[in-house]
């Protein structure tokens, strides 16, 4: 499928304290690992778009603040026509992470969602 010219999608999610990736991150003060934040963001955005987002590569990722389990995170993805996208994660108004991602493809359904 062809890459859409420009797409912006947003999704909200939270990760429960019982998530299997959390034990050990960190006992007595759990923090969601960055890779889990990225993975859950892409999964939730894909559900919003109605199809999988095939991320080929994380070109850059910066985690600015820790995110605790149960916190609501808003993921916003801006894609350009080249297959690159900028992902921002926010808790309330605070930017907690940002990443530049390269995608294999994305259908136009996301642009209409």
Secondary structure, DSSP 8 states (H G I E B T S, - for coil): ----SEEEEEEEE---TT-TT-TTS-TTS----HHHHHHHHHHHHHHHHTS---EEEEEEEEE-S---TT--EEEEEEEETTSEEEEEEEETTEEEEEEEEEES---THHHH-
